[in-house]
Amino acid sequence: MTSAVTGGAGTPASPGGNTPASPGGKARKSVTGTRKAVAVGFLLPALVLLGALVVYPIGYSVYRSFFDKSGHGFAGFGNYVTLFTDDSIRKAVENNVIWVVVAPVVATALGLIFAVLTERVRWGTAFKLVVFMPMAISMLAAGIIFRLVYEQDPGRGVANAVWVGVHDTFAKSAGYPGAHPLPVHPLKAGGGGSFVTRQPVHAGTQVRLPLVGVAPGKMPSDAKTARAAAPKPGEITGTTWLDFTLGGGGRPNVIDPKERGLAGVRIEAVKGGKVVASTKAAGDGTFTLPKAADGAVLKLPAANFRKPYDGVEWLGPHLVTPAIIGSYLWMWAGFAMVLIAAGLAGMPRELLEAARVDGANEWQVFRRVTVPLLAPVLGVVLVTLMINVLKIFDLVYIIAPGSSQDDANVLALQLYQSSFGTDADLGVGSAIAVLLLLLVIPVMLVNIRRMRRENRR
């Protein structure tokens, strides 16, 4: 009688014909099972770190957000209600919305423009290097740099130095802030910052209008040594000057040899409440008014003494957030440019040439061909920057002064202040952390879906 065997004589087939049995009837160790054990052994340290550094903090933050300031009393959703009722936290949410909408879009647009415009120029590589260099600077250092750039004093802040220079090119600043007469001078306060003569003036007379309160170093460059105006029949002449002698020795109401005229000061003749004549003082302080000013009171308008234009209050309550976003763009536009330039380098050139052959101009090629082909890269840059700005902290904390920090507040800064400030409330701080997590998750999901879609291609 013959019996069937499998795999050679003396080797019985296993039930089902899948895995051969080992000699003696014992099953061999599964190769797949061994690999799983090795994989778990290698992954275990990473999983432990992931749980300790990511999973546990997230879970504990969610748990702590339901308790009060002390951590012992259950607060329910009270901390989350505070997020939408507290004025400072609501301002932080509003500013975060501005950051997410403006900063990534503008940075991506600038990166696209830089990448496209520098693609064909010989010095494009050098330009890209310069634009990308701020990425090597930490947020802390960039914050310190731009805190100085936005200084209000034009002598220290670069932004206002440029702004004031442009302004003064088209509108000359006032000359003598702080100038005023002494009680012995023939001038008195006229209201609104102006000064008027104590008595009316008459034709054929010489009028003296001395002032003090201007530092000699602040005198304009066109100011000359003051001199007494020569009398003119039928007209009113006079001199306005700085009644101060450097080094001392001068006499009040007397034009001393070392004293200089107040060049450019406007003098008005006021009669019956109306200005009947006006003029400006020459470099030596002399001026002349027509006969119509006879019997009028001379007035030095307040415009002569207003504070000189010192630029824009970049870090004031209205411009502090746009100013900080500007510093962020300075750092991250280079990042966007490099990624987009890499996408441009891999773009099929025959499509661009075909569009040009078909008669498309450069703007049409850019809008109809280049941008659609770069859409995946632009999406990566945009999503990355959106996640980045949601956690912006350093720039706001360093650049915004204490007087306007509440106006520039963002969620990450509010999280720090609520958790570690003078009146710390870890319950509210944990709720802000959970809110930030919830805001980041949708952006992350969009990014994951995009990556999966790209992998299917």
ABEGO torsion letter per residue (X at the ends): XBBBBBGEBGBBBBBGGABBBBBGGBBBBBAAAAAAAAAAAAAAAAAAAAAAAAAAAAAAAAAAAABBAAGABBAEAAAAAAAAABAAAAAAAAAAAAAAAAAAAAAAAAAAAAAAAAAABAAAAAAAAAAAAAAABBAAAAAAAAAAAABABAAABAAAAAAAAAAAAABBBBABBGBBBBAABABBBAEGGBBBBABBBBBGBBBBBBBBGBBAAABBAABBBBBBBBBBBGBBBBBBBBBBBBGEGBBBGBBBAABBBBBGBBBBBBBGGBBABBBBBBAAGBBBBBAAABGBBBBBBAAAABBBBAEBBAABAAAAAAAAAAAAAAAAAAAAAAAAAAAAAABBAAAAAAAAAAGBBAAAAAAAAAAAAAAAAAAAAAAAAAAAAAABAAAAAAABBAAAAAAABBAAAAAAAAAABABBBAAAAAAAAAAAAAAAAAAAAAAAAAAAAAAAX
